[in-house]
Amino acid sequence: MNLLLTGGAGYVGSACLRWLLQRGHNAIAYDNLSTGNAQAVPAHRLIQGDIADGDALRKAMRDHEIDAVMHFAALASVPDSIDDPESYYRVNIEGTKCVLDAMRDTNVSRIVFSSTAATYGFHTEMPLTEDTPQTPQVPYGSTKLAAEWLIKDYARAYGMGCALLRYFNAAGADADGLHGECRSHESHLIPLTLAVAVGRREKLLIYGNDYDTRDGTCVRDYVHVADLAQAHELAMHKLDPGTTLAYNLGCGEGTTVLEVLRACEAVVGRPIAHEFVDRRPGDPDVLVASPDTIMKELNWTPQFVSINSIVETAWRWHQSHPDGYSTSTIPAEAENR
Ligand SMILES: NC(=O)c1ccc[n+]([C@@H]2O[C@H](COP(=O)([O-])OP(=O)(O)OC[C@H]3O[C@@H](n4cnc5c(N)ncnc54)[C@H](O)[C@@H]3O)[C@@H](O)[C@H]2O)c1
């Protein structure tokens, strides 16, 4: 199949792109490189463009005879969305509408969308199923939920097939250590922790130790990017015109911030400096997925089910690329894939 991946040079998008190429699909990244990395995808598979640019999107879809879109492009930081909601409403909702309109104009009728656990908001009953009410508490979650609604309405009215994949915490790196999580402005726990281990940061800040959890730090559900990529491919094959699929994507296991820190220390083999600071706004105590629906309906089988196995892959990447993609050790043959 010919696939266009908006945000395909980002962390999750580029992992999916590599997964799809390895399985014989023709995948192209469409990305404005605002947080993504050109080095994360082969040069001939990257179109640099913004999802707000409908003409460029239409051209990319026509030129590459696109069959389906995977829509990863978004702004995706909870704290930033609280400080600057305007850009989140613009990119995550208006941008999604632009992608959908370009798809309609070029008769592309399948879309897999990167949604998020943040659309659920704060709940006490865990794990979260697809039937848990979506009551987002921060602009990031609200804008992603609004994008879900847009996509569902377009799918129903215009005969598209859509899959809404609600990821919990994406984590880990490619097993070969050549690609991994790399952002200039990082806010995710595992890369921040391992950045301390490689000496790029002085210490890890842990936001709050008075949550209602077993050790007082927030509980999250970590899912490996390769397992997310597998889910995208399975969902794409399942898309029929006019249908909506929605799946939670986590491993169903909750891990506290302190447990992630201990897992990183075990993998690295030494203590990692950290400090407890005040809570951040917008962080629920616990977010754990029930992945039962996607496991049953699509036979999704995650390969990385322990936090240690996820951290091991991330550590391989951080060790070999302490400065991210600017540590240029990607062999030429990997560029040609
Ligand atoms: N990382 C996670 O844990 C996680 C969890 C839940 C959902 N998600 C969702 O998954 C998707 C990918 O997340 P990620 O962690 O890879 O983030 P990322 O920042 O690494 O990737 C996003 C990509 O989108 C691109 N982009 C942003 N705005 C754009 C625009 N206007 N036009 C074109 N490209 C644009 C960026 O340059 C980047 O390459 C996002 O939609 C995010 O909301 C991520």
The ligand as an ORCA input file, in Angstrom:
! r2SCAN-3c Opt
* xyz 0 1
  N       4.692     10.006     22.626
  C       3.641      9.595     23.329
  O       3.782      9.040     24.426
  C       2.248      9.782     22.796
  C       1.171      9.366     23.604
  C      -0.113      9.533     23.101
  C      -0.337     10.078     21.862
  N       0.726     10.508     21.123
  C       0.452     11.099     19.818
  O       1.292     10.480     18.864
  C       1.653     11.416     17.829
  C       3.149     11.427     17.668
  O       3.752     11.770     18.916
  P       5.326     11.788     19.088
  O       5.615     11.453     20.487
  O       5.966     11.024     17.998
  O       5.609     13.335     18.911
  P       6.716     14.061     18.000
  O       6.713     15.480     18.449
  O       7.991     13.313     18.066
  O       6.114     13.913     16.556
  C       5.183     14.799     16.000
  C       5.629     15.094     14.594
  O       4.674     15.965     13.970
  C       5.369     16.983     13.283
  N       4.476     18.134     13.211
  C       4.005     18.891     14.228
  N       3.216     19.869     13.759
  C       3.173     19.722     12.410
  C       2.526     20.431     11.376
  N       1.787     21.511     11.630
  N       2.696     20.006     10.100
  C       3.479     18.924      9.822
  N       4.120     18.230     10.780
  C       3.966     18.614     12.058
  C       6.620     17.226     14.109
  O       7.674     17.857     13.402
  C       6.969     15.819     14.546
  O       7.811     15.192     13.608
  C       1.064     12.748     18.257
  O      -0.144     12.923     17.552
  C       0.774     12.572     19.739
  O      -0.313     13.352     20.159
  C       2.011     10.374     21.558
*
